[in-house]
């Protein structure tokens, strides 16, 4: 039985479980199955390990458009944006693209400390336009680092079973009526549920959740 430690050993384990050593076409597709599994996890996995912090500088002296900041290359969704260079590190409120346009039109976009942000393509847009340099901190949800370009990643380390059964399930369309598919499906679903539940516990186990009202967005 192969011990799953990295990308290569994962592929070896999948090959063993498939038990189709003579099916060269199926074995050659294992990297694609891994890629499809990772894409599925980017949509369905929610654990604290997917959250990262990144910083960027919005500086009018070095950019003609300091209100635009590039997103991290592995960005998926935003959790929080704040000005880390300002006392108290105030969080910025999210506006939709339409709300951002309405704000700029109504306020005539006078340069000052940013209070709002929106996500546009591969960038964050700040408003008002920064009047001086501001260090912007982003807490965001990242994509699972692809094993095709990494020897290993955090998900393979903490959940090799999820990777194994998930990749095997991606091979299911090629296996057709294979009776093992139901077993792999159940094991995959259980591993995913367990990991998502662990993610909730590890995020909120410091104490009970308290719901606090927040203020309305006012220009």
C-alpha positions as a Python dict, from the first residue, in 0.01 Angstrom:
ca = {
    (1, 'X'): (0, 0, 0),
    (2, 'X'): (146, 335, -108),
    (3, 'X'): (192, 601, 159),
    (4, 'X'): (54, 930, 23),
    (5, 'X'): (306, 1206, 87),
    (6, 'X'): (324, 1407, -236),
    (7, 'X'): (193, 1435, -593),
    (8, 'X'): (383, 1134, -722),
    (9, 'X'): (279, 904, -437),
    (10, 'X'): (-83, 1021, -475),
    (11, 'X'): (-77, 914, -841),
    (12, 'X'): (77, 582, -739),
    (13, 'X'): (-199, 526, -481),
    (14, 'X'): (-471, 612, -732),
    (15, 'X'): (-317, 365, -978),
    (16, 'X'): (-321, 94, -710),
    (17, 'X'): (-686, 159, -621),
    (18, 'X'): (-796, 166, -982),
    (19, 'X'): (-628, -173, -1033),
    (20, 'X'): (-611, -108, -1406),
    (21, 'X'): (-235, -125, -1453),
    (22, 'X'): (-277, -242, -1812),
    (23, 'X'): (-507, 46, -1905),
    (24, 'X'): (-244, 298, -2013),
    (25, 'X'): (-502, 548, -2133),
    (26, 'X'): (-680, 557, -1795),
    (27, 'X'): (-353, 585, -1601),
    (28, 'X'): (-236, 868, -1825),
    (29, 'X'): (-550, 1062, -1731),
    (30, 'X'): (-477, 1062, -1356),
    (31, 'X'): (-321, 1415, -1363),
    (32, 'X'): (-643, 1539, -1525),
    (33, 'X'): (-849, 1367, -1255),
    (34, 'X'): (-637, 1546, -993),
    (35, 'X'): (-696, 1879, -1167),
    (36, 'X'): (-1073, 1821, -1179),
    (37, 'X'): (-1078, 1723, -811),
    (38, 'X'): (-893, 2041, -714),
    (39, 'X'): (-1138, 2251, -915),
    (40, 'X'): (-1423, 2087, -725),
    (41, 'X'): (-1255, 2160, -392),
    (42, 'X'): (-1215, 2526, -484),
    (43, 'X'): (-1594, 2540, -503),
    (44, 'X'): (-1693, 2311, -218),
    (45, 'X'): (-1425, 2322, 53),
    (46, 'X'): (-1442, 2585, 327),
    (47, 'X'): (-1164, 2559, 586),
    (48, 'X'): (-938, 2814, 755),
    (49, 'X'): (-633, 2686, 565),
    (50, 'X'): (-780, 2842, 251),
    (51, 'X'): (-759, 3190, 406),
    (52, 'X'): (-451, 3402, 348),
    (53, 'X'): (-338, 3755, 420),
    (54, 'X'): (-175, 3980, 163),
    (55, 'X'): (-79, 4347, 165),
    (56, 'X'): (-43, 4606, -109),
    (57, 'X'): (38, 4976, -126),
    (58, 'X'): (-207, 5225, -274),
    (59, 'X'): (26, 5517, -349),
    (60, 'X'): (-69, 5825, -553),
    (61, 'X'): (298, 5918, -587),
    (62, 'X'): (386, 5599, -774),
    (63, 'X'): (67, 5526, -968),
    (64, 'X'): (-167, 5733, -1183),
    (65, 'X'): (-453, 5512, -1063),
    (66, 'X'): (-385, 5446, -692),
    (67, 'X'): (-748, 5341, -642),
    (68, 'X'): (-674, 5012, -824),
    (69, 'X'): (-478, 4731, -656),
    (70, 'X'): (-398, 4395, -814),
    (71, 'X'): (-548, 4090, -645),
    (72, 'X'): (-323, 3799, -539),
    (73, 'X'): (-274, 3544, -818),
    (74, 'X'): (-446, 3268, -612),
    (75, 'X'): (-741, 3489, -511),
    (76, 'X'): (-1089, 3336, -507),
    (77, 'X'): (-1313, 3542, -275),
    (78, 'X'): (-1257, 3829, -34),
    (79, 'X'): (-1324, 3811, 336),
    (80, 'X'): (-1196, 4146, 462),
    (81, 'X'): (-1010, 4456, 345),
    (82, 'X'): (-866, 4711, 585),
    (83, 'X'): (-616, 4995, 597),
    (84, 'X'): (-332, 4853, 805),
    (85, 'X'): (-130, 5177, 794),
    (86, 'X'): (-407, 5379, 960),
    (87, 'X'): (-459, 5390, 1337),
    (88, 'X'): (-719, 5133, 1436),
    (89, 'X'): (-682, 4955, 1102),
    (90, 'X'): (-1033, 5045, 981),
    (91, 'X'): (-1211, 4791, 762),
    (92, 'X'): (-1344, 4901, 426),
    (93, 'X'): (-1709, 4838, 338),
    (94, 'X'): (-1791, 4645, 23),
    (95, 'X'): (-1982, 4810, -261),
    (96, 'X'): (-2108, 4645, -576),
    (97, 'X'): (-1976, 4779, -905),
    (98, 'X'): (-2295, 4977, -957),
    (99, 'X'): (-2281, 5122, -607),
    (100, 'X'): (-1919, 5221, -664),
    (101, 'X'): (-2013, 5407, -981),
    (102, 'X'): (-2300, 5581, -801),
    (103, 'X'): (-2070, 5679, -516),
    (104, 'X'): (-1810, 5831, -745),
    (105, 'X'): (-2077, 6023, -937),
    (106, 'X'): (-2247, 6157, -623),
    (107, 'X'): (-1926, 6244, -438),
    (108, 'X'): (-1726, 6367, -740),
    (109, 'X'): (-1447, 6143, -612),
    (110, 'X'): (-1255, 6388, -394),
    (111, 'X'): (-926, 6223, -295),
    (112, 'X'): (-919, 6123, 72),
    (113, 'X'): (-887, 5816, 295),
    (114, 'X'): (-1059, 5517, 130),
    (115, 'X'): (-1372, 5382, 297),
    (116, 'X'): (-1509, 5139, 38),
    (117, 'X'): (-1389, 4870, -201),
    (118, 'X'): (-1518, 4652, -479),
    (119, 'X'): (-1366, 4363, -671),
    (120, 'X'): (-1332, 4423, -1044),
    (121, 'X'): (-1172, 4157, -1263),
    (122, 'X'): (-825, 4095, -1121),
    (123, 'X'): (-820, 4413, -913),
    (124, 'X'): (-963, 4584, -607),
    (125, 'X'): (-1103, 4931, -658),
    (126, 'X'): (-1091, 5169, -361),
    (127, 'X'): (-1308, 5472, -296),
    (128, 'X'): (-1255, 5753, -233),
    (129, 'X'): (-936, 5763, -441),
    (130, 'X'): (-642, 5760, -196),
    (131, 'X'): (-503, 6105, -116),
    (132, 'X'): (-173, 5963, 14),
    (133, 'X'): (-2, 5623, 47),
    (134, 'X'): (-208, 5360, 232),
    (135, 'X'): (-108, 5005, 317),
    (136, 'X'): (-404, 4783, 228),
    (137, 'X'): (-443, 4444, 397),
    (138, 'X'): (-655, 4175, 233),
    (139, 'X'): (-784, 3858, 399),
    (140, 'X'): (-900, 3634, 118),
    (141, 'X'): (-993, 3278, 30),
    (142, 'X'): (-733, 3117, -190),
    (143, 'X'): (-756, 2838, -443),
    (144, 'X'): (-606, 2504, -344),
    (145, 'X'): (-243, 2510, -468),
    (146, 'X'): (-240, 2283, -771),
    (147, 'X'): (-27, 1970, -739),
    (148, 'X'): (61, 2000, -1106),
    (149, 'X'): (292, 2287, -1009),
    (150, 'X'): (367, 2192, -647),
    (151, 'X'): (521, 1878, -502),
    (152, 'X'): (259, 1883, -228),
    (153, 'X'): (16, 2124, -60),
    (154, 'X'): (-160, 2176, 271),
    (155, 'X'): (-472, 1983, 163),
    (156, 'X'): (-278, 1671, 69),
    (157, 'X'): (-96, 1692, 402),
    (158, 'X'): (-405, 1714, 624),
    (159, 'X'): (-647, 1509, 411),
    (160, 'X'): (-477, 1249, 188),
    (161, 'X'): (-797, 1041, 208),
    (162, 'X'): (-1002, 1326, 62),
    (163, 'X'): (-756, 1363, -225),
    (164, 'X'): (-748, 989, -292),
    (165, 'X'): (-1123, 926, -296),
    (166, 'X'): (-1191, 1254, -473),
    (167, 'X'): (-950, 1171, -755),
    (168, 'X'): (-1094, 820, -780),
    (169, 'X'): (-1442, 969, -816),
    (170, 'X'): (-1321, 1181, -1108),
    (171, 'X'): (-1224, 855, -1277),
    (172, 'X'): (-1576, 716, -1232),
    (173, 'X'): (-1704, 811, -1581),
    (174, 'X'): (-1431, 594, -1732),
    (175, 'X'): (-1498, 299, -1499),
    (176, 'X'): (-1870, 283, -1592),
    (177, 'X'): (-2045, 12, -1384),
    (178, 'X'): (-1757, -47, -1144),
    (179, 'X'): (-1913, -146, -806),
    (180, 'X'): (-1631, 28, -617),
    (181, 'X'): (-1762, 371, -719),
    (182, 'X'): (-2036, 372, -454),
    (183, 'X'): (-1783, 293, -183),
    (184, 'X'): (-1544, 564, -301),
    (185, 'X'): (-1833, 812, -326),
    (186, 'X'): (-1939, 748, 34),
    (187, 'X'): (-1582, 774, 162),
    (188, 'X'): (-1526, 1097, -34),
    (189, 'X'): (-1848, 1256, 96),
    (190, 'X'): (-1762, 1157, 454),
    (191, 'X'): (-1409, 1296, 430),
    (192, 'X'): (-1533, 1624, 281),
    (193, 'X'): (-1802, 1667, 547),
    (194, 'X'): (-1553, 1589, 824),
    (195, 'X'): (-1300, 1840, 693),
    (196, 'X'): (-1557, 2117, 649),
    (197, 'X'): (-1689, 2052, 1000),
    (198, 'X'): (-1335, 2060, 1138),
    (199, 'X'): (-1290, 2391, 960),
    (200, 'X'): (-1590, 2537, 1142),
    (201, 'X'): (-1473, 2408, 1479),
    (202, 'X'): (-1115, 2530, 1438),
    (203, 'X'): (-1237, 2875, 1332),
    (204, 'X'): (-1498, 2934, 1602),
    (205, 'X'): (-1384, 2725, 1899),
    (206, 'X'): (-1253, 3027, 2090),
    (207, 'X'): (-1602, 3097, 2223),
    (208, 'X'): (-1968, 3124, 2130),
    (209, 'X'): (-2060, 3327, 1826),
    (210, 'X'): (-2210, 3666, 1905),
    (211, 'X'): (-2415, 3845, 1645),
    (212, 'X'): (-2360, 4220, 1655),
    (213, 'X'): (-2541, 4475, 1437),
    (214, 'X'): (-2333, 4680, 1197),
    (215, 'X'): (-2396, 5030, 1074),
    (216, 'X'): (-2554, 5109, 741),
    (217, 'X'): (-2343, 5227, 450),
    (218, 'X'): (-2374, 5603, 439),
    (219, 'X'): (-2183, 5820, 197),
}
